[in-house]
Amino acid sequence: MKSLLYILMAFILQLGMPVALAQLAQNSELHQLLKEKDSLLFHAAFNNCDPETMATLFTEDFEFYHDKGGTSVGRETFLAPMYESCSDKTENWKQPSKRILVKNSLRVFPLRKDGVLYGAIQEGRHRFEFLNEKQEYQKGDIARFTHVWMLQDDQWKIKRELSYDHQPASSYQLEN
């Protein structure tokens, strides 16, 4: 009976081991690369109002799912409002909102087929700040995000993006 129990425990541990090892270390090359891509994406979206840079980071069939704003299908459809609003950017333009990645929340899980890396899932938490009527930043929502990155022609591009679990600023206390 004891040997059956040991065999069962070993089997359960083997099943759980791939899950435990699936997340990449924060200092791994892929984790660092996708962290840089994440930073580039949100810098273009929130700091520079730069839809051209954003377009280089999405697949043509990009899909965006937002728990408050709905779904957007297609890279051009998703970016169209940004192209329009960024065309009005003046010399005195001030960033209307900020996106701040929650420290140590970013995780990366590689996707492989037959041992070959073809994509990755990146997830994390971020919070936002918005300009108020006095042009001062105030706390906004905190939310979770998930990006499905695909490796296409040696370039990492987001195929799917989810933004969800938005909670009001009053629900969090973060140093970041």
FIKE-418528 format. One line per field, with one value per residue (C-alpha): chain; z, y, x; residue in one letter. Coordinates in Angstrom, 1 decimal. Each point is the difference from the previous one (the first is absolute). Example, Ala and Ser with C-alpha at 12.3 -4.5 7.8 and 13.67 -1.06 7.14 Angstrom:
REM residues 2
chaine = [A, A]
Z = [7.8, -0.7]
Y = [-4.5, 3.4]
X = [12.3, 1.4]
residu = [A, S]
//
This chain:
REM residues 176
chaine = [A, A, A, A, A, A, A, A, A, A, A, A, A, A, A, A, A, A, A, A, A, A, A, A, A, A, A, A, A, A, A, A, A, A, A, A, A, A, A, A, A, A, A, A, A, A, A, A, A, A, A, A, A, A, A, A, A, A, A, A, A, A, A, A, A, A, A, A, A, A, A, A, A, A, A, A, A, A, A, A, A, A, A, A, A, A, A, A, A, A, A, A, A, A, A, A, A, A, A, A, A, A, A, A, A, A, A, A, A, A, A, A, A, A, A, A, A, A, A, A, A, A, A, A, A, A, A, A, A, A, A, A, A, A, A, A, A, A, A, A, A, A, A, A, A, A, A, A, A, A, A, A, A, A, A, A, A, A, A, A, A, A, A, A, A, A, A, A, A, A, A, A, A, A, A, A]
Z = [0.0, 0.9, -3.4, -1.8, 1.9, -0.9, -3.6, 0.0, 1.7, -2.5, -2.9, 1.5, 0.4, -3.6, -1.2, 2.0, -0.8, -3.6, 1.4, 2.6, -2.5, -2.8, 1.2, -1.1, 2.4, 0.0, -1.1, -2.9, -3.5, -1.2, 3.2, -0.4, -3.7, 0.5, 2.9, -2.3, -2.7, 2.6, 1.1, -3.7, -0.6, 3.0, -0.5, -3.6, 1.2, 3.1, -0.2, -3.7, -1.6, -2.7, -1.9, -2.6, 2.6, 1.5, -3.5, -0.2, 3.2, -1.1, -2.4, -2.8, 1.5, 3.5, 2.4, 3.1, 2.8, 2.8, 2.9, -0.2, -3.6, -1.9, -2.9, -2.9, -2.9, -2.4, 0.5, -2.2, 1.8, 3.4, -1.0, -2.0, 3.1, 1.0, -3.4, 0.1, 3.5, -0.5, -3.1, 2.2, 2.2, 0.4, 1.0, 3.6, 0.1, 3.5, 0.6, 1.1, 1.8, 1.3, 0.1, 2.8, 0.0, 3.5, 1.3, -0.2, -1.5, -3.5, -0.9, -3.2, -1.1, -3.2, -2.7, -1.8, -2.6, -0.4, 2.2, -2.3, 1.5, -2.0, 2.5, 3.6, 2.5, 2.0, 2.9, 2.7, 1.8, -0.8, 1.4, -1.6, 0.9, -1.8, -0.2, 2.0, -0.8, 1.7, -2.3, 3.0, -0.2, 2.1, 0.7, -2.5, -0.3, 0.6, -2.3, -1.2, -3.6, -2.1, -3.3, -2.4, -1.9, -3.2, -1.6, -3.7, -2.4, 3.0, 1.4, 3.2, -0.5, 2.1, -1.5, 2.9, 2.9, 3.0, 2.5, 2.9, 3.7, 0.0, 3.6, 1.2, 1.5, 3.4, -0.1, 0.0, 2.0, -2.0, 0.4, -3.8]
Y = [0.0, 2.4, -0.6, 0.8, 3.2, 0.9, -0.7, 2.1, 2.9, -0.2, 0.0, 3.1, 1.8, -0.8, 1.4, 3.2, 0.5, 1.3, 2.6, 1.1, 0.4, 1.5, 3.6, 1.6, 1.6, 3.8, 0.1, -2.4, 1.4, -0.5, 1.6, 3.0, 0.3, -0.1, 2.4, 2.5, -0.6, 0.6, 3.3, 1.1, -0.7, 1.9, 2.8, 0.4, -0.1, 2.2, 2.1, 0.8, -0.5, -2.0, -2.4, -0.7, -1.7, -1.8, -1.4, -1.7, -1.9, -1.5, -2.8, 1.0, -2.2, 1.5, -0.2, 2.1, -1.0, 2.5, -0.6, 3.5, 1.1, -3.1, -1.7, 1.3, -2.3, 0.8, 2.1, 2.9, 0.1, 0.1, 2.7, 2.2, 2.1, 0.5, 1.2, 2.5, 1.3, 0.2, 2.0, 2.8, -0.1, 3.6, 1.2, 0.5, -3.4, -1.5, -3.7, -0.4, -3.3, -2.2, -3.8, -1.3, -3.7, -1.4, -1.0, -3.8, -0.8, -0.8, -3.7, -1.8, -3.5, -1.3, -1.8, -2.9, -2.5, -3.1, 1.9, 3.0, 3.4, 1.7, 2.3, 1.1, 1.0, 3.1, 1.1, 2.6, 2.8, 3.7, 3.1, 3.3, 3.6, 2.7, 3.8, 1.8, 3.4, 1.6, -1.9, -2.1, -3.8, -1.9, -3.7, -2.0, -3.6, -3.0, -3.0, -3.3, -0.5, -3.0, 0.2, -2.9, 0.6, -1.8, -0.3, 0.9, 0.3, 0.4, 2.8, -0.1, 1.3, 0.0, -2.1, 0.3, 2.4, -0.1, 2.8, -1.0, 0.0, 3.8, 1.3, 3.6, 1.8, -0.2, -3.8, 0.0, 1.3, -0.4, 1.5, -0.1]
X = [0.0, 2.8, 1.7, -3.2, -0.3, 3.7, -0.7, -3.1, 1.8, 2.8, -2.5, -1.8, 3.3, 1.0, -3.3, 0.5, 3.7, -0.5, -2.5, 2.5, 2.8, -2.1, 0.3, 3.3, 2.4, -0.1, 3.6, -0.5, 0.6, -3.6, -1.5, 2.3, -0.7, -3.8, 0.3, 1.7, -2.7, -2.7, 1.7, 0.4, -3.7, -1.3, 2.5, -1.3, -3.6, 0.2, 3.1, 0.5, -3.4, 1.8, -2.3, 2.7, 2.2, -3.0, -0.8, 3.4, -0.8, -3.3, -0.9, -2.4, -2.7, 0.6, -3.0, -0.5, -2.4, -0.8, -2.3, -1.4, 0.6, -1.0, 1.7, 2.1, 0.9, 2.8, 3.1, -1.3, -3.4, 1.7, 2.4, -2.4, -1.2, 3.6, 1.1, -2.9, 0.7, 3.8, -0.4, -1.3, 3.1, 1.4, 3.4, -1.3, -1.5, 0.0, -0.3, -3.7, 0.7, 2.8, 0.3, 2.2, 1.0, -0.5, 3.5, 0.7, -3.4, 1.2, 0.2, 0.9, -0.9, 1.6, -2.1, 1.7, -1.0, 2.2, 2.6, 0.1, -0.9, -2.8, -1.6, -0.4, -2.7, 0.8, -2.1, 0.2, -1.7, 0.1, -1.6, -0.8, 0.0, -2.0, 0.2, -2.7, -1.4, 3.0, 2.4, 1.2, 0.2, -2.4, -0.3, -2.1, -0.8, 2.2, -0.5, 1.4, 1.3, 0.9, 1.8, 0.4, 3.3, 0.8, 3.4, -0.6, 3.0, 2.3, -2.1, -2.1, -3.6, -3.1, -2.8, -2.4, -0.3, -2.3, -0.5, -2.2, -0.8, 0.0, -0.4, -0.3, 3.0, -1.6, 0.5, 3.8, 3.0, 3.2, 3.5, 0.4]
residu = [M, K, S, L, L, Y, I, L, M, A, F, I, L, Q, L, G, M, P, V, A, L, A, Q, L, A, Q, N, S, E, L, H, Q, L, L, K, E, K, D, S, L, L, F, H, A, A, F, N, N, C, D, P, E, T, M, A, T, L, F, T, E, D, F, E, F, Y, H, D, K, G, G, T, S, V, G, R, E, T, F, L, A, P, M, Y, E, S, C, S, D, K, T, E, N, W, K, Q, P, S, K, R, I, L, V, K, N, S, L, R, V, F, P, L, R, K, D, G, V, L, Y, G, A, I, Q, E, G, R, H, R, F, E, F, L, N, E, K, Q, E, Y, Q, K, G, D, I, A, R, F, T, H, V, W, M, L, Q, D, D, Q, W, K, I, K, R, E, L, S, Y, D, H, Q, P, A, S, S, Y, Q, L, E, N]
//
